[in-house]
Amino acid sequence: MNVVNPEAIGLFGLIITVWVFGLEQLGFGLDKETDHAKLGRNLANVALWFGGVAQLFTAVCMFLFDMGLPADIRIYLGTIFATYGLFWVIVALHFYNPGDKKIYAHMFLGIFFITAVFSYKAILLGKIWPLATVLLLINVLTILLPFAWYKQNALITKICGATNVAIGLCALPLLFKSLGV
């Protein structure tokens, strides 16, 4: 029996998305001549396809197919991928058509609380490194992002960028494991 692990595509999507957003927040490749309208569309495309679609695909596969994991773990991991896949779809839609930032702040608060539950479960499962670490970094990010959006605070934006890059780095061992490396 061949067992396919769809986690790799979801983790790859997560890592690429947080690195692209993190580097942008840190200011890499940006200068006075940057076309911010194009930049926003490009960020939306990355968020939609790598962050959203890749992670939603992974979630659906985890919900539908036996991967050699217990059903409760598949549901737990699938729910994590679905949550962040939907998160990135909403982020993409914001870049395509900006809406009320208060609604996004409420979404970040909701993501913070569900991520706290995911983190708690990871810790109970003994998955402190790297899974709980990634989830706790996502918690830090979801608390900081509304402050970066509302006040356009350069320092908080840079901290968000560094946190995004750290999420991607900490997720690498998960990707390697899912690839059997």
N, C-alpha and C positions, 0 to 999 in steps of 0.2 A: 504494500500500500504506500503510495506517495503522499506525503504530507506537505502541503504548501503553507508557508508562513507569510501572510500578507502584511505583517507588521513592517517589513522593510520599506515598502512604498510609502506608507504613512509616516514613518520616521524620517525617510529621506525628504518628504514634503515638508515636514515640520522643520527639519534642520535648515533646509534651503530658505524657507520663508523667514525664520527668525534671524538667520544670518543676513539676508538681504535687508530686512527692516532694521536690524541692529546697526549694520554698517551705514545705512542712510541716516539713522538717528545720531550716529557718531560723526557724521559729516563727510565720510569718505566719498570721494568723487564729486562732491558738490562744490560749486563756486558761484560767483556773482552772475555768471551767464547760464546757470542751470534753468531750464524751462520747467517750472514747478507743475504746470498743468500736465506735461508729458510724464514727469516723474510720478505724479499721482496716479495716472493711468497705468504706468508700468508697475507700480507697487500694487495696484488693484489686480492686475493680471497675475502677478506672483502669488498674492494672497488667495485669489480665486482658485487657480489651478494647482499650485503646489501645496498651499495651506489647506484649502477647502476640499477640492475634489479628491486629491490623493488620500486625505485622511478619512473622508466620507466613504470612499471606495474600500479602504481598509476596514472601517467599521462594519460595512455591509458584509464583507467577506467573513469577518469574525463572528457576526451574528448568524450567518447562514451555513458555514462550512465547518466540519470537524477538522481541527488542525492538530489533534493530538493533545490538546489542553483540556482540562476540566471545564465544563460548561460555565460554571460560575466565574472562572478566570477569563474565559472568552467574553462573557457579558461585561465584566468589569473593564477589560481592556478595550473592547468595542465601544463601550459608552465613553471612555476617555477620548478615543479617536473621533467619535461622532460629535462630542462636545466641542472639541477644538476645530474640527472641520467646519462645523456650523459657525463657530466664532470667526474663522477666517473668511467665510462667505460674507458675513455681515460686515467685516472690515473692508472687504473688496467693494461691496455695495456702497459703503460710505465714501470710498475714494471715487467711485463712478458718479455718485449723486449724494453729496454731503447732506446730512440731516441734522437734527437737533442733538447737540453734544450731550445734553442731559440724559437722553435715552441711552446713549452709548455708555455713559457713566453708570447708569443703572445696570446695564448689561455686564460691565466690568465687575460690579459688585456681586451680581449673581454668579459670574464665572469664578470670582474669588471664593465664594462659599462652597460651590460644588468642587472646586479644586482642593479646598481644605478637606472635604470628605474623601476625595480621591487620594490625597496625601496620607490621611489617617489610615485608610485601608492598606496603602502600600507599606506603611510602617508596620501595621499589624501582620502583614505577610512577610515581614523581614526584608523588604526590598528598599531599604533606605538608600543604598547606592546602586544604581543611578536613578531608578524610577522616582522615589520620593523626593530626591534632590531636584530633579527636573520639575516636578509638580510644585515644590515649594518655591522655586525660582519663578515659575509662572504666577504663583500667588503674589510674589513681590512685584512683578510686572503689572498685574491687574490692579494693584493698589496705586502704583505710581502713574500709570498712563493717563488717568483723568486729570491729574495735576499738570502733566506735560501738555495736555490738549487745551485746558482752560486758560492757563496763564502764559503759555508759550515760554515756559521757564527752560532756558538752555541747559542748565545743570541737570535738572530732572530728566530732560530729553536724553542727555548723554548717559545718565545712569540707566535709563530704559534701554538705550542702545547696548550698553555693556551687559545688561541683564539678558537681552535677547541673544547676544553672542554667547554668553555663558550657558544659556539653555541649550543652544545648539551643540556646544562643546560637551556638555554633560550628557546629551542624548546620543552622542557617538557610540559609547559602549552598547547601548540598546540596539542601535543599528547594526553594529558588528555582530552582536549575538544573533539578531534576526537573520543575518546573512550567513551565519555559521562560521564566521571568521574568528 
